[in-house]
């Protein structure tokens, strides 16, 4: 009888200890890691929407709250959004800038409050207050575009001259120059040799930029080139939205679509590639870029040093920004399904 009583008392005591232990576990719940501010340029491009969605999912999976903002390609709006993020105490800022030279005040304020800044995809220029940069090898993007033109025109063994017109991205985006320089590193030898010719004579970066990467602006310029007598065998285009503007203009004139490059593997352009209209796009897996950026930010906020693989290429005018660069992939009709469908970026039904 005494043993039974002792056992019962022990059970009651053990239950009490267990309950207290449970209470202690509840009280020791992981601290809130805070909010990460993400400022991206626009929702007009499908790739930026994908970038944002991918980062939000991955940050939230780590327990962070996310303050996600798009600025409609307006610099003032992006400045205001960043001011608000800093005032609200966001612990880190991930910025895909509209104009990478116009954020000095916001970055200085972030620095003063100990808020780290990660430049996302586009380098932020003329500020020492950029901690890290996550992007793709942007020079290689241009190289892949140039190589596509060389291959499809057969320039290596060409016995005649081919005509080409050149388009670049927005002058206020640091990446635009990298893309253009990468492509021209491949094309310039053929221009010097005379295998390639630019009928318009517009060969300098400043002559061929496209404000805000706007396909409508590119379409207007293409129309002017055609009206002036240009009938190119190839068009260097840095981005799918620009490519589609160029293609639509050429088709409206009843002309054969030449070799046209692109970038970002936007679905509308992927469909054009699959149907044999657009020649190529450069695929940059935004899922992987989001993963790198989230890991980079998390390590910084945890007091660790993030992984980088480039500490010399991206000088922003004040400092060399340590970077992690991912590798882009050239996609044409021949490898479209292997890269984009089998890789899970799109479904087969998306191409319909």
Steps between C-alpha positions, in 0.01 A plus 500: 500500500786734592677414173185581301467837678864580438461410133194720469675793668801454271272499195338823612838662561630377163195641326566832668862498389399410146248781492760747624750374245240557229442849631874566489519381140219735402671789674831418322350526151737626232524880490338689215777557240328818386408643162700514176414781260502411130485786249465399135457723194179393327225245449497571125751220447404144589852427619483763778174352626665157508804645679280655768283192550803272530671719760185545707445122520857431599529777758170397658618138514785622723256684725551854372219741428531668161421856396469460121474813286496571124568856378341510151838602355483833683817599686318734742258224595786260570676761714180551702456124542854462631457796735193329645677166536784665691260697722301184576813318614539238229813304589641473148431647157506305175490748214447447129563862409337705226788746481796373699644850545197660665488324837794659685290664772300185572812284512677744733200495734491120492871487580458739795233267642707186445274367227691289245429554130503226235495619139277259310574428133586865426808658653437809711755764407683793658454394863726333752192375686435192286604189687456222245379437147309195373462463125589302191815529295366793302793528260445134409133572428616729219760249385228236461289742295794587276589134453141427394526757221838366386364145490173568321655727237793264454743789541802283571492377137306784339593602148276808495397790721201474732307796640425540869334763718590538865274562800606545861309528827427800718798733546429543871531124560860397558429154359410642159859595430628159611254327266596726210875473560476123525318476168734745328805306620372223270366716215774764468750274319240437229416871477869584458543226243198622304304177536248697703368847420270734692292685235391774741857563613374493861761290674568683827324411824359851544346485151313173548365506857131439574357704788353285779542191284173602332397282206285779358802732486701227328214447252499869411875501441478183290230662286727797436789274403281310255366824352857616450567193287653257749406137438712312755592135494529511878401723790689500826232537767593485869158410644188309395263796539716700262526200268123469471466870419759462225339184361150648496624805310677289240196277456271801454721608211453159340869419524667176597603493865881490523712336768385663826654439841344560842524449873295385801309210339169683532214269406380707203850489352542132582185436296650701212819295520304177507315611186822600324449879506742629766838333476629496855464614857743490790351308790581617851342276761348751743432218743873452542566874521235528771661212688845662488359836609299357789798297624726804465261721697439237768872451556560873531218534753638200691838668532665268248687570176297402192649297218631705206675396179603837355676782682651692212255549212230726638650836586217745563703819476580507872584141591516150359185328620553135597269290286359156437447443129285225349547366149246584224391246237430564132163355396389435143233273353735202506556502878190688617314200638808348662591821683166662575246216509709215639660752735158583643502869413197459272251225428446349157146639507638854542629490142153449352 
